């Protein structure tokens, strides 16, 4: 909600079922680590790395099809 507000987006919060689901501890731990990683990246601002040529978002998308 905070991020949406800061970006000028209209967003609504919805309550969720408070019960525990199978694997919830794993997902919660993963989310905590992901937030920590993003926080550190915001501080140090590393240069982005790309694994290939830039693909334009315009066009019909054939460039992403397998060449078979």
C-alpha distances in whole Angstrom, upper triangle without the diagonal:
4,6,5,6,9,10,11,9,9,6,7,7,10,13,15,18,19,22,23,24,26,25,22,23,24,21,19,21,21,17,18,20,18,16,19,20,18,18,21,21,19,22,25,24,27,28,27,30,30,33,34,35,32,32,31,28,31,34,34,33,37,37,34,37,39,43,45
4,6,5,6,9,10,10,11,9,11,10,14,16,18,21,21,25,25,26,29,27,24,25,25,22,20,22,21,17,18,20,18,15,17,19,16,16,19,19,17,19,22,22,25,26,26,29,30,32,34,35,32,32,31,29,31,35,36,34,38,37,35,38,41,44,46
4,5,5,6,9,9,11,10,12,12,16,18,19,23,23,26,26,27,29,27,24,25,25,21,20,21,20,17,17,19,16,14,16,17,14,14,17,17,14,17,20,19,22,23,22,25,26,29,31,31,28,28,28,25,28,31,32,31,34,34,32,35,37,40,43
4,5,5,6,5,7,6,9,11,14,17,19,22,23,26,27,27,29,28,25,26,26,23,22,24,22,19,20,22,19,17,20,20,17,17,21,20,18,21,23,22,24,25,24,27,28,30,31,32,29,28,27,24,27,30,31,30,33,33,31,34,37,40,43
4,5,5,6,7,7,10,12,15,18,20,24,25,28,29,30,32,31,28,29,29,26,24,26,25,21,22,24,22,19,22,23,19,19,23,22,19,22,25,23,26,27,27,30,30,33,35,35,31,31,30,27,29,32,34,33,37,36,35,38,40,44,46
4,5,8,10,11,14,15,19,21,23,27,27,30,31,31,34,32,29,30,30,26,25,26,25,21,22,23,21,18,20,21,17,17,20,19,16,19,22,20,23,25,24,27,28,31,33,33,30,30,28,26,28,32,33,33,36,35,34,37,40,43,46
4,6,9,10,14,16,19,22,24,27,28,31,32,32,34,32,29,30,30,26,25,27,25,22,23,24,21,19,21,21,18,18,21,19,17,20,22,20,23,23,22,26,26,29,30,30,27,26,25,23,25,28,30,29,33,32,31,34,37,40,43
4,7,9,13,15,19,22,24,28,29,32,33,33,36,34,31,33,33,29,28,30,28,25,26,27,24,22,25,25,21,21,25,23,20,23,26,24,26,27,26,29,30,32,33,33,29,29,27,24,26,29,31,31,34,34,33,36,39,42,45
4,6,10,13,16,19,21,25,27,29,30,30,33,32,29,31,31,27,26,28,27,23,25,26,23,21,24,25,21,22,25,24,21,25,27,25,27,28,26,29,29,32,33,32,29,28,26,23,25,28,29,29,33,33,31,34,37,40,43
4,7,10,13,17,19,23,25,28,29,30,32,32,29,31,31,27,26,29,28,24,26,28,25,23,26,27,24,24,28,27,24,27,30,28,31,31,30,32,32,35,36,35,32,31,29,26,27,30,31,31,35,35,33,36,39,42,45
4,7,10,13,16,19,21,24,26,26,29,28,25,27,28,24,23,26,25,21,23,25,23,21,24,25,22,23,26,26,24,27,29,28,30,31,29,32,32,34,35,35,32,31,30,27,28,31,32,31,35,35,33,35,38,42,44
4,7,10,13,16,18,22,23,24,27,27,24,26,27,23,22,25,25,21,23,26,23,22,25,26,24,24,28,28,26,29,32,30,33,34,32,34,35,36,38,38,35,34,33,30,32,34,34,34,37,38,35,38,40,44,46
4,7,10,13,15,18,20,21,24,24,21,23,24,20,19,22,22,19,20,23,22,20,23,25,23,23,27,27,25,28,31,30,32,34,32,34,35,36,38,39,36,35,34,31,33,36,36,35,38,39,36,38,41,44,46
4,6,10,12,15,17,18,22,22,19,21,23,20,19,22,22,19,21,24,23,21,25,26,25,25,29,29,28,31,33,33,35,36,34,36,36,38,39,40,38,36,36,33,35,37,37,36,39,39,37,39,41,44,46
4,7,9,12,15,16,20,20,17,19,21,19,17,21,22,19,20,24,23,21,25,27,25,26,29,30,29,32,34,34,36,38,36,37,38,39,41,42,40,39,39,36,38,40,40,38,41,42,39,41,43,46,48
4,6,9,11,12,16,17,14,16,18,16,15,19,19,17,19,22,21,21,24,26,25,26,29,30,29,32,34,34,35,37,35,36,37,38,40,41,39,38,38,35,38,40,39,37,40,41,38,39,41,44,46
4,6,9,10,14,15,13,16,18,16,15,19,20,18,20,23,23,23,26,28,27,28,31,32,32,34,37,36,38,40,38,39,39,40,42,43,42,41,41,38,41,42,41,39,42,43,39,41,42,46,47
4,7,9,13,14,11,14,16,15,14,17,19,17,18,22,22,21,24,26,26,27,30,31,31,33,36,36,37,39,38,39,39,40,43,44,43,42,42,40,43,44,43,42,44,44,41,42,44,47,49
4,7,10,12,10,12,15,14,14,17,19,18,19,22,23,23,25,27,28,29,31,33,33,35,37,37,38,41,39,39,40,40,43,45,44,43,43,41,44,45,44,42,44,45,41,42,43,47,48
4,7,9,6,9,12,11,11,14,16,16,17,20,21,21,23,25,26,27,29,31,31,34,35,36,36,39,37,37,38,38,41,43,42,41,42,40,43,45,43,41,43,43,40,41,41,45,46
4,6,5,9,10,10,11,14,15,15,17,19,20,21,23,25,26,27,29,30,31,34,35,35,36,37,35,36,36,36,38,41,40,39,40,38,41,42,41,38,40,40,37,38,38,42,43
4,6,8,9,10,11,13,14,16,18,19,20,22,24,25,26,28,30,30,32,34,35,35,35,37,35,35,35,35,37,40,39,39,40,38,41,42,41,38,40,40,36,37,37,41,41
4,6,5,6,9,10,11,13,15,16,17,19,20,21,23,25,26,27,29,31,32,32,32,34,32,32,32,32,34,37,37,36,38,36,39,41,39,37,38,38,34,35,35,39,39
4,5,5,6,9,10,10,12,14,15,16,18,20,21,22,24,26,27,29,30,31,31,33,31,31,32,32,35,37,37,36,38,36,39,41,40,37,39,39,35,36,37,40,41
4,6,5,6,9,10,11,12,14,15,17,18,20,21,23,24,26,28,29,30,30,32,31,31,32,32,35,38,37,37,39,37,41,42,42,39,41,40,36,38,38,42,43
4,6,5,6,9,10,11,12,14,16,16,18,20,21,23,24,26,27,28,28,30,28,28,29,29,32,35,34,34,36,35,38,40,39,36,38,37,33,35,35,38,39
4,5,5,6,9,10,10,12,14,15,16,18,20,21,22,25,26,26,26,28,26,26,27,27,30,33,32,32,33,32,35,37,36,33,35,35,31,33,33,37,38
4,5,5,6,9,10,11,12,14,15,17,19,20,21,23,25,25,26,28,27,27,28,29,32,35,34,34,35,33,37,39,38,36,38,37,34,36,36,40,41
4,5,5,6,9,10,11,12,14,15,17,18,20,22,23,24,24,27,25,26,27,28,31,34,33,34,35,34,38,40,39,36,39,37,34,36,36,40,41
4,5,5,6,9,10,10,12,14,15,16,18,20,21,21,21,24,22,23,24,24,27,30,30,30,32,30,34,36,36,33,35,34,30,32,33,36,38
4,5,5,6,9,10,10,12,14,15,16,19,20,20,21,23,22,23,24,25,28,30,29,29,31,29,33,35,35,32,35,33,30,32,33,37,39
4,5,5,6,9,10,11,13,14,15,17,19,19,20,23,22,24,25,27,30,32,31,32,33,32,35,38,38,35,38,36,33,36,36,40,42
4,5,5,6,9,10,11,12,14,16,17,17,18,21,20,21,23,24,27,30,29,30,32,31,35,37,37,34,36,35,32,34,35,38,40
4,5,5,6,9,10,11,12,14,15,16,16,18,17,18,20,21,24,27,26,27,28,27,31,33,33,31,33,31,28,31,32,35,37
4,5,5,6,9,10,10,13,14,15,16,19,18,20,22,24,27,29,27,28,29,28,32,34,35,32,35,33,31,33,34,38,40
4,5,5,6,9,10,11,13,14,15,18,18,20,22,24,27,29,29,30,31,30,34,37,37,35,37,35,33,35,36,39,42
4,5,5,6,9,10,11,11,12,15,15,16,19,20,24,26,25,27,28,28,31,34,35,32,34,32,30,32,33,36,39
4,5,5,6,9,10,10,11,14,13,15,18,20,23,25,24,25,26,25,29,32,33,30,33,31,28,31,33,36,38
4,5,5,7,9,10,12,15,16,18,21,23,26,28,27,28,29,28,32,35,36,33,36,34,32,35,36,39,42
4,5,5,6,8,10,13,14,17,20,22,25,27,26,28,29,29,33,36,37,34,37,34,32,35,36,39,42
4,5,5,5,7,10,11,13,16,19,22,24,22,24,26,26,29,32,34,31,33,31,29,32,33,36,39
4,6,5,8,11,12,15,18,21,24,25,24,25,26,26,29,32,34,32,34,32,30,34,35,38,41
4,6,9,12,14,17,21,24,26,27,26,28,29,29,32,36,37,35,38,35,34,37,38,41,44
4,6,9,12,15,18,21,24,25,24,27,28,28,32,35,37,34,36,34,32,36,37,39,42
4,7,9,12,15,19,21,22,21,23,24,25,28,31,33,31,33,30,29,33,34,36,39
4,6,9,13,16,18,20,19,22,23,24,27,30,32,29,31,28,27,31,32,34,37
4,7,10,13,15,16,16,19,20,21,25,28,29,27,29,26,25,28,29,31,34
4,7,10,12,13,13,15,17,18,22,24,26,23,25,22,21,25,26,28,31
4,7,9,11,11,14,17,18,22,24,25,22,24,20,19,23,23,25,28
4,6,8,8,11,14,16,19,21,22,19,20,17,16,19,19,21,24
4,7,9,11,15,17,20,21,22,18,19,15,14,17,17,18,21
4,7,9,12,15,17,18,19,16,16,13,12,15,15,16,19
4,6,10,13,15,16,17,14,15,11,11,14,15,16,20
4,6,9,12,13,15,13,14,11,11,15,16,17,21
4,6,9,10,11,9,10,8,8,12,14,16,19
4,5,8,10,9,11,9,10,14,17,18,21
4,7,9,8,11,10,11,14,17,19,22
4,7,8,11,11,12,15,18,20,23
4,6,8,9,11,13,16,18,20
4,6,8,10,11,14,16,18
4,5,6,8,11,13,16
4,5,5,9,10,12
4,6,8,9,13
4,7,9,12
4,6,9
4,6
4
